[in-house]
């Protein structure tokens, strides 16, 4: 298994690869002016509350991810027993992913 990325702070102990992708997106031109880490993370991961209450922001986040080459991949998480969204960078400096 690849070593989890640790380039960015992760005080909430979120998935390190997802955390890395969100922080990296926030470094892209103009992104931090429109998004904070928490809302971007939740929209990109398609959290149920965001999908229900802010579908337009969830769609904006998806377009942003696609623009910068961050894939939103549906994967099954056996620890919680359901499908979730993982974020995968596809830029030249992206970390190695376990999935």
ZIFENKA-V154464 format. One record per backbone hydrogen bond with DSSP energy under -1.0 kcal/mol. NH is the residue of the N-H (numbers start at 1). CO is the residue of the C=O. Records with the same first field share a line. If there is no record, write none. Layout:
NH->CO + CO
//
This chain:
13->10
19->15
20->16
21->17
22->18
23->19
24->20
25->21
26->22
28->25
31->28
34->31
35->31
40->36
41->37
42->38
43->39
44->40
45->41
46->43
47->42
51->47
52->48
53->49
54->50
58->54
59->55
60->56
61->57
62->58
63->59
64->60
65->61
66->62
67->63
68->64
69->66
70->65
71->88
73->86
75->84
77->82
81->77
82->77
84->75
86->73
88->71
90->69
94->91
//
